Amino acid sequence: MKYRCEVVVNVPRGKFIELFDNPANMPKWSPGLQTFEPISGTPGQPGAKSRLVYLMGKRTIEMIETVTTRNLPNEFSGTYEADGVHNIVINHFHDEGNATRWVLDTEFTFHGFMKLMATLMPGMFKKESMKHMMNFKKFAESQ
């Protein structure tokens, strides 16, 4: 499953990147994030791995992030692995003067039970991505 999400955040790209690139800010805009723990490599740099634990309803979801591209202020990309899910995320940040256009391209590969979930509720994944992006927009614009 592939899709694209896009949102304009009304802060200059420099400020956007400063807020986006700081892991301490993640709990302020990433709903359900319980922990962000570096595992290996230099956090935020290509090849770095981190463990993210989310609480979604009554379920705890653990995923491993691997940074694949760090070309800030233009792009930040990575892969995310969780039970039954492999996710490639490519974030592009476009300078629009006093605003930043954030374009997120994502590709999911599902296995087992998650393959069934993706078939039954494909819109759920894009909706969740947009929720994170809108939360970041609200957070960034309030700073």
C-alpha atoms as a printed R data frame, in Angstrom:
    type eleno elety resid chain resno       x       y      z
1   ATOM     1    CA   MET     A     1   0.000   0.000  0.000
2   ATOM     2    CA   LYS     A     2   1.382   3.392 -1.019
3   ATOM     3    CA   TYR     A     3   0.034   6.865 -0.356
4   ATOM     4    CA   ARG     A     4   1.023  10.504 -0.069
5   ATOM     5    CA   CYS     A     5   0.013  13.050  2.569
6   ATOM     6    CA   GLU     A     6   0.704  16.750  2.423
7   ATOM     7    CA   VAL     A     7   0.268  19.629  4.846
8   ATOM     8    CA   VAL     A     8   1.404  23.269  4.949
9   ATOM     9    CA   VAL     A     9   2.799  24.311  8.323
10  ATOM    10    CA   ASN     A    10   2.838  28.051  8.909
11  ATOM    11    CA   VAL     A    11   6.403  28.314 10.188
12  ATOM    12    CA   PRO     A    12   9.580  28.948  8.173
13  ATOM    13    CA   ARG     A    13  11.421  25.787  7.138
14  ATOM    14    CA   GLY     A    14  14.374  26.479  9.485
15  ATOM    15    CA   LYS     A    15  12.083  26.569 12.512
16  ATOM    16    CA   PHE     A    16  10.118  23.574 11.192
17  ATOM    17    CA   ILE     A    17  13.312  21.489 10.941
18  ATOM    18    CA   GLU     A    18  14.522  22.629 14.373
19  ATOM    19    CA   LEU     A    19  11.263  21.388 15.943
20  ATOM    20    CA   PHE     A    20  10.944  18.244 13.799
21  ATOM    21    CA   ASP     A    21  14.553  17.146 14.329
22  ATOM    22    CA   ASN     A    22  14.440  17.284 18.134
23  ATOM    23    CA   PRO     A    23  13.405  13.884 19.595
24  ATOM    24    CA   ALA     A    24  12.432  15.614 22.863
25  ATOM    25    CA   ASN     A    25   9.551  17.235 20.941
26  ATOM    26    CA   MET     A    26   8.095  13.944 19.694
27  ATOM    27    CA   PRO     A    27   5.763  13.351 22.679
28  ATOM    28    CA   LYS     A    28   4.309  16.833 22.093
29  ATOM    29    CA   TRP     A    29   2.939  15.873 18.665
30  ATOM    30    CA   SER     A    30   3.096  12.078 18.308
31  ATOM    31    CA   PRO     A    31  -0.008  10.679 20.025
32  ATOM    32    CA   GLY     A    32   0.533   7.640 22.194
33  ATOM    33    CA   LEU     A    33   4.348   7.771 22.112
34  ATOM    34    CA   GLN     A    34   5.572   6.286 25.378
35  ATOM    35    CA   THR     A    35   9.307   5.957 24.715
36  ATOM    36    CA   PHE     A    36  11.904   6.812 22.094
37  ATOM    37    CA   GLU     A    37  15.101   4.897 22.805
38  ATOM    38    CA   PRO     A    38  18.242   4.980 20.646
39  ATOM    39    CA   ILE     A    39  19.573   1.453 20.028
40  ATOM    40    CA   SER     A    40  22.605   1.933 17.779
41  ATOM    41    CA   GLY     A    41  24.358   4.562 15.716
42  ATOM    42    CA   THR     A    42  24.168   8.318 16.145
43  ATOM    43    CA   PRO     A    43  20.499   9.265 16.663
44  ATOM    44    CA   GLY     A    44  18.983  10.925 13.612
45  ATOM    45    CA   GLN     A    45  21.862   9.940 11.331
46  ATOM    46    CA   PRO     A    46  21.716   7.382  8.488
47  ATOM    47    CA   GLY     A    47  21.936   3.849  9.837
48  ATOM    48    CA   ALA     A    48  20.843   4.826 13.360
49  ATOM    49    CA   LYS     A    49  18.262   2.555 14.949
50  ATOM    50    CA   SER     A    50  15.792   3.531 17.661
51  ATOM    51    CA   ARG     A    51  12.975   1.748 19.493
52  ATOM    52    CA   LEU     A    52   9.646   3.552 19.627
53  ATOM    53    CA   VAL     A    53   6.862   2.325 21.898
54  ATOM    54    CA   TYR     A    54   3.316   3.578 21.331
55  ATOM    55    CA   LEU     A    55   0.162   3.027 23.334
56  ATOM    56    CA   MET     A    56  -2.771   2.703 20.912
57  ATOM    57    CA   GLY     A    57  -5.956   2.130 22.827
58  ATOM    58    CA   LYS     A    58  -5.174  -0.809 25.085
59  ATOM    59    CA   ARG     A    59  -2.425  -2.151 22.811
60  ATOM    60    CA   THR     A    60   1.279  -1.446 23.092
61  ATOM    61    CA   ILE     A    61   3.029  -1.281 19.728
62  ATOM    62    CA   GLU     A    62   6.795  -1.436 19.491
63  ATOM    63    CA   MET     A    63   8.607  -0.475 16.311
64  ATOM    64    CA   ILE     A    64  12.197  -0.110 15.233
65  ATOM    65    CA   GLU     A    65  13.095   3.002 13.258
66  ATOM    66    CA   THR     A    66  16.118   2.941 10.963
67  ATOM    67    CA   VAL     A    67  17.155   6.290  9.501
68  ATOM    68    CA   THR     A    68  17.900   5.881  5.787
69  ATOM    69    CA   THR     A    69  18.316   9.484  4.594
70  ATOM    70    CA   ARG     A    70  19.158  12.682  6.411
71  ATOM    71    CA   ASN     A    71  19.420  15.518  3.932
72  ATOM    72    CA   LEU     A    72  18.018  18.352  6.015
73  ATOM    73    CA   PRO     A    73  16.428  20.750  5.454
74  ATOM    74    CA   ASN     A    74  15.073  18.930  2.375
75  ATOM    75    CA   GLU     A    75  14.493  15.295  3.340
76  ATOM    76    CA   PHE     A    76  14.384  12.895  6.258
77  ATOM    77    CA   SER     A    77  13.524   9.256  5.568
78  ATOM    78    CA   GLY     A    78  13.486   5.944  7.328
79  ATOM    79    CA   THR     A    79  12.005   2.511  7.719
80  ATOM    80    CA   TYR     A    80   9.783   1.327 10.540
81  ATOM    81    CA   GLU     A    81   9.407  -2.328 11.500
82  ATOM    82    CA   ALA     A    82   6.684  -3.678 13.782
83  ATOM    83    CA   ASP     A    83   4.892  -7.005 14.105
84  ATOM    84    CA   GLY     A    84   3.464  -7.724 10.673
85  ATOM    85    CA   VAL     A    85   4.375  -4.317  9.224
86  ATOM    86    CA   HIS     A    86   7.282  -2.881  7.231
87  ATOM    87    CA   ASN     A    87   6.918   0.836  6.497
88  ATOM    88    CA   ILE     A    88   9.093   3.078  4.314
89  ATOM    89    CA   VAL     A    89   8.595   6.785  5.028
90  ATOM    90    CA   ILE     A    90  10.050   9.608  2.923
91  ATOM    91    CA   ASN     A    91   9.548  13.132  4.275
92  ATOM    92    CA   HIS     A    92  10.194  16.122  2.006
93  ATOM    93    CA   PHE     A    93  10.177  19.679  3.361
94  ATOM    94    CA   HIS     A    94   9.585  22.510  0.878
95  ATOM    95    CA   ASP     A    95  10.425  26.129  1.715
96  ATOM    96    CA   GLU     A    96   7.458  28.399  1.063
97  ATOM    97    CA   GLY     A    97   8.775  31.577  2.668
98  ATOM    98    CA   ASN     A    98   7.026  31.852  6.035
99  ATOM    99    CA   ALA     A    99   5.621  28.338  5.686
100 ATOM   100    CA   THR     A   100   6.820  24.794  5.037
101 ATOM   101    CA   ARG     A   101   5.069  22.295  2.796
102 ATOM   102    CA   TRP     A   102   5.587  18.824  4.276
103 ATOM   103    CA   VAL     A   103   5.089  15.976  1.814
104 ATOM   104    CA   LEU     A   104   5.092  12.457  3.216
105 ATOM   105    CA   ASP     A   105   5.317   9.451  0.901
106 ATOM   106    CA   THR     A   106   4.795   6.121  2.594
107 ATOM   107    CA   GLU     A   107   4.779   2.509  1.530
108 ATOM   108    CA   PHE     A   108   3.545  -0.332  3.718
109 ATOM   109    CA   THR     A   109   4.142  -4.052  3.357
110 ATOM   110    CA   PHE     A   110   1.970  -6.224  5.585
111 ATOM   111    CA   HIS     A   111   2.226  -9.798  6.843
112 ATOM   112    CA   GLY     A   112  -0.128 -12.088  8.766
113 ATOM   113    CA   PHE     A   113  -2.973 -10.470 10.677
114 ATOM   114    CA   MET     A   114  -1.877  -6.976  9.640
115 ATOM   115    CA   LYS     A   115  -2.392  -7.921  5.985
116 ATOM   116    CA   LEU     A   116  -6.040  -8.624  6.813
117 ATOM   117    CA   MET     A   117  -6.350  -5.310  8.707
118 ATOM   118    CA   ALA     A   118  -4.900  -3.403  5.753
119 ATOM   119    CA   THR     A   119  -7.379  -5.082  3.403
120 ATOM   120    CA   LEU     A   120 -10.368  -4.361  5.647
121 ATOM   121    CA   MET     A   121  -9.423  -0.816  6.665
122 ATOM   122    CA   PRO     A   122  -6.941   0.666  4.168
123 ATOM   123    CA   GLY     A   123  -7.891   4.276  4.964
124 ATOM   124    CA   MET     A   124  -6.943   3.840  8.615
125 ATOM   125    CA   PHE     A   125  -3.213   4.086  7.854
126 ATOM   126    CA   LYS     A   126  -3.430   7.321  5.849
127 ATOM   127    CA   LYS     A   127  -5.755   8.780  8.477
128 ATOM   128    CA   GLU     A   128  -3.184   7.986 11.198
129 ATOM   129    CA   SER     A   129  -0.384   9.618  9.155
130 ATOM   130    CA   MET     A   130  -2.479  12.750  8.648
131 ATOM   131    CA   LYS     A   131  -3.278  12.848 12.364
132 ATOM   132    CA   HIS     A   132   0.454  12.902 13.195
133 ATOM   133    CA   MET     A   133   1.121  15.586 10.586
134 ATOM   134    CA   MET     A   134  -1.741  17.778 11.808
135 ATOM   135    CA   ASN     A   135  -0.584  17.358 15.411
136 ATOM   136    CA   PHE     A   136   2.892  18.489 14.383
137 ATOM   137    CA   LYS     A   137   1.386  21.460 12.512
138 ATOM   138    CA   LYS     A   138  -0.564  22.513 15.607
139 ATOM   139    CA   PHE     A   139   2.507  22.059 17.837
140 ATOM   140    CA   ALA     A   140   4.894  23.929 15.487
141 ATOM   141    CA   GLU     A   141   2.513  26.827 14.907
142 ATOM   142    CA   SER     A   142   2.072  27.295 18.664
143 ATOM   143    CA   GLN     A   143   5.822  27.699 19.305
